[in-house]
Amino acid sequence: MCYEQHTDTVFVVTSPPGDATHVRYSQVPQLRSPVLIVAFEGWNDAGDAASTTAHHLIDRWSGELFADIDPEEFFDFTAMRPTVEIVDGFERELHWPDTSFYACRLADAPFDAIVMLGVEPQMRWRTFTEQVLHTARSLGAEMIVTLGALLADVPHTRPVQVLGTAYDEATAVKLGLEPSNYEGPTGIVGVLHAQARDAGFTVASLWAAVPAYIPGATSPKASLALVERLTQMLDVSVYTTDLEIATVAYERQISELVSEDDETIEFVAELEQRYDEESEFLDSEDLMDEVEQFLRDQPTD
């Protein structure tokens, strides 16, 4: 897990704007009809693709940290413990599970963005989601896009497929997404979607498929695919050369790793053959099935 550190930022617990009583602000930015882009580390962040995408957007859009959600009410610190870091060889700093909001001003678009990066909370999901929605609404946001990544039977040597879904038909048609008809267990992303839709937000979700045979490897390739799909959908631009360079290195490193095991070589070759022989390796319905099965397979306790 990644824990953000805000040693240079002073947060103040505040009730306004809205009823977000657990949101702590260092400042309240003035933004133009911002889109809220959300990524959670954890089980829906295969290959660290969603969180890496969020970090990339924050970096390339010069995002300014302006608020976080106090973790006290939403995490069991015996299960997800804070961490201690030694700074400058002497001072000890304590870091807590973090959910942070960054204001991004987009020069080439008629709107701005808020990037929210956090860890899936363990408790009080409805209250947690209310904090997010009140914060988004108070800053003028009307649209929320969540980012995710799942493990699937896809080859690392071929283009990453990204599934875009929406909770209502009008949004799906407008943004070129697939309508979501999923039923079953869900995570904080599903809860956020449902409450955001009920609150009148336009809601969309992007999921990238990451090779299941390398579950522990960070995938800049999947992050690049998410960035490209997101910016295409929103009609904005962002610098991606660093992700492109990292993608080339990632493919080379994974290929070297795969070459050490004959069974994995054969398995990847089969996936590549399927991809090359079919016009679309995983069509939207197949990829939707992968996402839904991934959600169902998550622990329920």
Summary of the structure (lengths in Angstrom):
residues: 301
radius of gyration: 19.5
end to end distance: 19.5
largest distance: 59.5
contacts: 945
relative contact order: 0.17
helix: 37%
strand: 23%
